[in-house]
Amino acid sequence: MITIDQIDLKNKRALIRVDFNVPLNDLLEITDDTRIVATLPTISKILEEGGSVVLMSHLGRPKNGPEDKFSLRHIVKHLAQCLDREVQFADDCIGEEAFKRSSSLQPGQVLLLENLRFYPEEEKGDLDFAAKLAKHGDLYVNDAFGTAHRAHASTAIIAQFFPGKKAFGYVMAQEIENVGKVLHSKEKPVTAIIGGAKVSSKLSIIENLLPKVNHLIIGGGMAYTFAKAKGGKIGSSLVEDDLLDKASEILLKAKKQSVEVHLPIDSLNADAFSNDANTEITDIMAINDGWMGLDVGPETSKMFKEVLLKSRVILWNGPVGVFEMPRFSQGTKDLGAAIVLATEGGAFSLVGGGDSVAAAKQFELDERVSYVSTGGGAMLEYLEGKVLPGIAAILD
Ligand code: AMP
């Protein structure tokens, strides 16, 4: 893997694609700077080695050109504080002023370009737009894992203008390395926990993971489709009737590949989709009419914990209940706690993809697992086994 550690940075202008798509409040203040903080080691390394830095990113989803609420100007002050140095700003990523600034950058200086998505050409992967952006740097560094699954001008297309002069930043390198630890692990057993709402959105992940894992824990809304496929009565729980055959097929495939599948045993059911609903715990195969399963039950949590404590490598994607409502969060909390316990016992644990990251943060487990992925959609596609354009463009 080519990272910034393998290229000469001295007196070079490094054009870095970062993911500064941070949430802003109504006062346009940053409410979570995780993504900015994540890229600081890459930026600092380049500056320390005598290079200068041109940063480019998107922010939000501007529809019709420039809009103040999506301006990256709002993050300049915070970024300057984080880096403890001045950050110049160019208010048009391919404007005259931007090129004037980037061409006169001195070692140690930092320039941030305005939101790339003010140009529709960015998301279209326009070659001419990418060529213009490329003029800002002597080197191209991709450190935006969150957009690595997109073939946009700045994330993939631009790389062709930097033959032999392109590399991954540390965020990208870490993501690739840590997913690799799960997908190509020599240590066994490997356990994947796949939860979340629907089977349909996790089908490709499950199919890609089957040859790579020893245990597959299934929880969340999608577990009820599996329970029904096995002949269970699931009341009014979430179900995808068109995927019943597919669910049975997955169970059969898993058996053929000697993967142990662990489906919930008991279910915490509610008579309404509400935190104030009446609840009861039943066997997941015997849910009464009018009741819906919104969390796994205590027997299931115990069983999941036993599997996790004997695992050496753990991947967690998706909550096992409606964790946003306190009444239905226990199963996900217990699962997170079991992953932490396994990690403390020496297992490698990776939390990745959307809601499991939110759950880990909500229950303050994020600092206690081995690695939390920064890229929701990108991580999902990576786990599905897809080639991510942002990664392929650097490796080309
Ligand atoms: P996903 O984005 O597919 O990972 O799904 C995450 C969502 O699944 C969360 O918002 C959970 O509230 C939801 N979820 C988890 N378990 C259930 C369940 N038993 N019934 C309905 N939704 C669920």
Residues whose N, C-alpha, C, O or C-beta is under 5 A from the ligand:
A	BS01	AMP	G195 G196 A197 K198 S201 G220 G221 L238 G293 L294 D295 G318 P319 V320 G321 V322 F323 G354 D355
